Amino acid sequence: MSMPRISWRGGHGRTRSAVVITLTGVLALLGALVGTGSAAAQSDRTYVIATDVTFAPFEFQNEQGDFVGIDMDLLAAIAEDQGFDYQVKPLGFNAAVQALQSRQVDGVIAGMSITDERKLVFDFSDPYFESGVQMAVSTDNDDITSYEDLRGQRVAVKTGTEGAAFADSIKNQYGFTTVTFDDSASMYDDVKTGNSVAVFDDYPVLLYGIAQGNGLKTVTEKEAGASYGFAVSKGQNAELLSMFNAGLANVKASGQYDQIIDTYLGEGAQTAQGDNTFFSLLRDSFPLLMEGLWLTIVLTVVSLAIAVVLGLIFGFFRVSTSRILRGIGVTYVDIFRGTPLIVQAFFIYFGIPAALDFKMPAMTAGIITLSLNAGAYITEIIRGGILSVDKGQMEAARSLGMGYLPAMRKVVLPQAFRTMMPSFVNQTVITLKDTSILSVIGIAELTQTGKIIIARNFESFNMWLIVGIFYFVIIMALTKLSDRLEKRINQ
């Protein structure tokens, strides 16, 4: 497709327009390279359902890597009863809600309480579980036995839960402060380490965690809470909501609903097996961790490959004699170095698709985010490398009749590359570690895999130690390989 001709005259206003057009073109190119996907890729009877797989016993991942729990089993039973297909998208609760708001998914089932505020933006199914809130403290804490004992203390809660809402409603009355976490395991760890003295959580989640050995004990009676419901965007997917309600009624009538509840909350519910030592945990989790590590490596390699191309383009812009091109390069670098990576991920995955009304796979959004972010840093690496080469080298090449680009390619860049090599390695390591941030949009890379495993067994210390060792090994291998490569280049 031909591009319209752009006049560069007219000052800063048109320069900004050129920057916008350039960055829009880059986003379009990246989308084409990694595949943006669309709703058309799904069949009419296949729905994308978001969930939070760190919310046992309602949704979590078992040792075999399957999504199980009350919500997952109930969704499977309803889908079978109504004859529709679905794909589970494992996001955190906050990301799942944002994905539904931006219409990246068709529905959310994640132990989501039905509230008046949420009814303004979502349509809910009939209630499928009556919940409530309880307070718990560390097993060795005998000082906190009531809400009165919380005065002047800090209490842990999880974002978007009934526990958080209940704590906020009474904290002024009892004089305590709250600290918010995105997953239950981190919230429980904060209490076990003594940073917070208590936790408010949905009672079935709390009791399941206690049964799995999360190190807590309940000290109050259950408070009445709201009901859980399946949610779709306001005015959207009415057919899916209708099928869910019809299927729920049938599953309850058949007795299958009670069987699902008893599986996770009844007397025969699975409890901790007591064999979560470092090596047994490593053995049991190794296949899932390797999948997460592989995804981390793929994200890093693909993103860096694209980032190098972007870095070369904008790096040349940065050293160009044209003020317009230098302005484009500076703007690109300032935008992506001046904003947090997590904000860029949210904007690209939730903001752009919502504004333009299309669906984007999380993997696509992750690669675009990492590529644009790393490209900004590589731009500066390339600019610094080019400027480190004596100007006389370019002048000598031009005096021999070489054009600017051939001189840059054959004379300047080979010398600059030696200077840039350590910085390239450093950026590779940074990008590899930055993949962990993409867990916020539901990409199950290595860090997110660790979170999912912890949500099942609450073995935070051993699990994070294992994840840290995985990162250390791959980064050290990468560093040693680059050292050898650098020596060969210098020789």
N, C-alpha and C positions, 0 to 999 in steps of 0.2 A: 504494500500500500504506500503510495507516495505521500510524503510529508509536505505541509504547506511551507512556503518560504517565509522566513522570519527576518524582519528588519532589526538590526541591532542598534539603530539610532533611537534616541529618545530618553536617555538617562537611566536612572535607577529603577523606575517602574517597569521598563521593558526588560531590564536585566533580571529582575525578580521573576517576570513571566517566563523568561528563558530557563531559569533555574527550575521552576515548577514543571515546565514541559520536559526538561531533561530528566528530572527525577521520576516523572510519570512514565516516561519511556523506559527507564531502568526497571521500574516496578513491573511494567508490562513484559519486558524481556525476561525477567526472573520468573514471572508467572508462567510464561511459555516454556521456559527451560525445565521447571520442576512440575508443571501441570497443576492448574488451579482447581480442576474438578468443578462440578456443578450439581445442582439438584437433579438434572437429567440423568446423571450417572446412576442414580438410584431408581429402582423400579417403583411403580406407583404404590405397591404394597410393601415396600421396605422403608422403615422409619429409622432415623438416627436418634437414639435415646442417650442423653448424657446422664452421668452418675458420679458419685464420689466414692471411689473404691478404698477409702481409708475410714469407713464408717461401719465397722463390724458391730453387730451381726446383720445389718441391713444390706450392706454391699462390701465385699472384700474379695481378694484373690487368693485362692487356695494354693497348696503346694504344686499342683499340676498346672497352674497358670489360668484356671477357669474362674470366671466371675461368679461368685455364689453369694448367698445371704438371703434374707427375707425378701428384700425388694427384687433381687435378681431371679429368685425362684418363682416369685409371684408374677413377675413380668413374663417369664417363660411360659408359665401355666396359662396366663391370659392370652398370650399370642397364639399358643396352640389351640386354645378354645375358640378363638375368633378367626384363626387362619391368616394372620398377617406376619410378615417377616420384619426383623429389626436388627439394628447394629448398635452395640453398646459403645459409647464413647467415654472412656474413663477420665474425667476431669475432677479437679477439686470442686467443692461446693460453690465457691464464689465464681469460679470460671464456668461451671455448668450453668449457673443462673445468667451470667453475662452472655454465654453462648445462646441461650434460649431467647434472651432479649434481642440479640442481633440476628436471630433466625438462622444461626449456624447449625442448630439441631432442631428436631421436631418436638421433643418432649424431654422432661427431666423427672427421674425418679431417684431420690437421694434422701429419704427420710425428711422430706420437705414439709414443714408445718404450714397448715392453711391459716393464713392471717388476713385481716381486712386490708392491710397495706399491700400484700402480695396479690390480692384479688383485683387490685386496680390495674395490674400489668399482666397477670396470668389468669388463665381459666383452669380450674382445678377439677379433678375427678371426685367421685364420692370418696369419703374417707376410707382408708384401708387399714389404719392402725391408730389406736388411741394411746398417746404417749403421756409423758409426765417428766418432772425434773427432780433430781436428788442431788444432795451434796455429799462429797467424799473427801477424805483426808488421807495422808500417808498412814500406813499400817502402824507405824511406831509413834504416831502423834495422838496423845491422850488429852491434850489441852483444848482442842477444838471439838466441842460436842453439840453446839447450837449456833444459830445465826448471831446471837449476842457475842459470842467469843470471837467474831470476825472483826470487831471494831479496831481500826487502825492497821489492819492486815491487808494483804494482797491476795486476790482470788483469781484463778485461771478459768477462762471460758473459751469456747470455740466460736468463730465467726458464723453468724447466721443461724445459730441453734436456739432452741427453746431455753437451754441453760443460760445462754448469754442474755437473752431477753429477760428472764426471771431475775438474774443477778443485777441487771441494770435497774430493774423495778424496785429492788429493796436495798441497794447499796447506800443510798443516802440515809435511809432509816437506821441501818446498822453500822454505818460509818466505815465501810471498806472500799477499796479500789479494785478495779478489774484490769487484767492484762489479757489480750486476745491472741489466739493462735489459729492456724488454718487447719490443723488436724488434731485428732484426739490424742495420739501418742505423744506429741510434743507437749500438749497441755498436761497430760499425766506426768510426764518427766519433770515438768516445772514444779509440780507439787512434790514429787519424790526427792528432788534435789533441795527442797526447802526454799526455793525462790518465791513460791506461793504456798499458802497454808491450806488451801482448799480448792475444790473444783466443783462447778455446777455443770451437769451434763444430762442429756436425755437418759432416763433411768435404764432402758434396755441396753443401751450402748455401754453405760457405766457398769452394769451388772455383768455383761458379757466380758468386758475388759478385766474385771475383778476375777472372774472365773478362769481367765487366761493368764492370771498372774501379773497384773499391771502394777502391783504394789500399793493399792489403795483399799480403803474400807469405807462403807457408807456410815453416816452418823445422824442422818435425819430421815424422817418419813418422806414418802413420795409426795410431791406437790402436783396438783392437777395441771394438765397441760393441754396443748392443742392436738388436733388430729393431723396425721400425715396424709398427703394426697399426691397424685400424679399431676404434673403441670404441663400445659402447652401455652404458647404465646396467645395473648388476648385476641380473640376472633380468628385464630388460626387452627388448623388441624382438628376441626370439629368431629370428623369421622373417626380419627384416632381416639379422641376422648370418649366418644360414644362406645367404641369397641372396648375400651378399657373398662368402662362402667358395666357394660353387659358381661364381659368376661369375668370381672370381679364378682358379680352377683352369682354367676354360674359356679365359679370356683368355691365360693363360700357355701353354696347349696350342696355341692358334691362332697364336702368335707375335706377337700384338698387344702383349703386355706388353713384349717386348724392343724393339719399335718405339717405344713411349712412352718408355722409359728412354733410348734412343739419341737421341730428339728433344731431350732436355734435358741429357744427360750424355755423349753420344757425341761422336765427332770432328766431326760436322756440327752440333753444338749452336750456337745463336745466340750471338754475342759482341757486345760493345758496338760501336756504329756510329760513335762519335766525334763526333757532332753534337748535343751536349747544351748548347749555349750558352743564355744566358738567353732570347733571343727564340725560338729553335727549341723550347726546352722549353715556353715559354708557349704557342706555337702548337699544339704536339702535345697539351698537357695541358688546353687551354682548355675543350673540351666537358665533360670530367670535372670540372674545377674549377667550372664553372658549375652542374653538377648538385649538387655539394657546397654551393655558395653558396646555391642555391635552397632546399635542405633546411635550411640554417642559418637562412634568413629565415623559412621556414614554422614551424620550431620556435620561433623568437623571437616571431613574431606571435601564434600560437595560444596559446603559454604565457603571454604577457603579457596577452592578453585574459582568460584564465581567472584569472590572478594579480590583475588589477584587481578582478574580482568578489570574490575571496577577500579582497583588501585592504580593500575597502569593508565587507564583513561583519565581519571581525575588527577593522578599524579602529574601527567603531562599538562593538564589544564593548569595546575598550580605553578608550573615553571614556565608557562607560556608567556610570550610577549604581549598577548592580547589581554586587555583589562577585563573584557567580557568573560573569556574562558577562565581567567584567574578568579573572577567573582563567582562563577559557577562552582569551581573547585572548592573555594573557601566556604561557600554556603553549604555544600554537601558535607564537608568535614565538620563544620560547626554544628549542624543539625544532629548528626549521628554520634558525635563525640560529646555533645552538650546535653543529651537526654539519656536517662537510664535505659538500659537494655530491656528491662521488664516493661517499661512504658511503651517502648517501640513494639514489643511483642504483642501487648494488648491492643495497641492501635492498629497494627497490621492484621491481627487475627479477628478482632471484634469490631473495631472502628470502621475500617475501609469496607468490609463486606456489608456492614449495616447501612453505611451511607450509599453504597452502590447496589444494594439488594442482590447479592450473590453469595454462594457458599465457597469457602476456602478450606481445604484440608489442613489440619494442624501441622502436618509435616511440611507442607508448602509454606505456611506462615513462618514456621521455625527457620527454614532455610533462607527465606527472604530476609528475615530479621537478622540472623547471624551474618549473612552475606553483606548487607548494607552496613551493619555495625563494624565488622572487621574490615570492610573495604575502606571505610573512613580512616582507620588507623594505618592500613597498608598504604593509602594515599600519602600520608605524611612520611612513612618509611621510605617510599620511593622518591618523594620530593627531597628528603634529606640526603639520600644516597646520591641522587643526581647532582645536588649542589656541593657534595663533598669532593667531586671530581674537579680538578683544576680546569678553569675556563680555557686555558691554553690548549687542552686536548680537543675541544670542539673547534676552536679557531684553526688548529693545525689540520684537522680533518676537512674543514670547509675550504681551507686554502688549497687542498689537494683536489678540489672539485667535487667533493662528496656533498650530497644534499643533506638537509637537516635531519630527516628521519633515518637515512642510512648511517649518518655519522652517530646519531644517538644510539642506534641498534648495534653497530659494530665497534664503536669506540668508547662511548660514555657508559652505556649500560653494563658491559662486561666488567668495567672497573668499579662501577657503583654497586654491582651485585655483591662483591666481596664485603663491602661495608654494610650492606643491608642484611646479609645472611643471619647474623645473630638476632637482629630485630625480627626477622621473619619467623625464626624458631620461637622466639618469645611470644609473638602474636599467635602462633599455632597453639601453644600451650594455653594461652588466655582463652582462645576460642573454644578449645576442648573443654575447659572448665566452665565457660559461659553456657554450654549446652544445658547445664543443670538448671538454669533459670527458665528454660522452656518447659519445665514441668508445670508451670502455672497455666499453660494452655493445653495440658493433657498429653504431652509427648512423654512416653514411658522410657526415657533414657535412663542412665545408670542411677542417678540420684532419685528420680521418681520411683524406680523399681525398688530401691531401698526403702522408701517411704511406704510403699504398698506392702512390702514384706513385714515391716514393723507394725503396720496396722493390724496384721494377723496375729503376731506373736508377742508384740510389745518388748522385744529384745533390742532396745535402742543402742546400748553401748556396743554390743558385739556386732550388730548390723552396720552401724556407722563406721566401726573399725574395719570391717570387711570392705565396705564401699571405698573407704579411704585408701586401703591397700591396692584395690583395683586401679584407682586413679594414679596412685604413686607409681605402680609398675608400668602402666602405659606411658606416663609422662617421662619417666626415667628412660624407658626404651627409646622414646622419641628424641630425647635430649642426646643420648649417646649416639644415636644414628646421625643426628645433625652435626655432632662434633666431628665424626669421621668424615662426613661429607664436606664440611668446611675445611678440614685439613687437606683433603684431596684437591679441592678447588684452589686453595692457596699454593699447593705444590705445582 
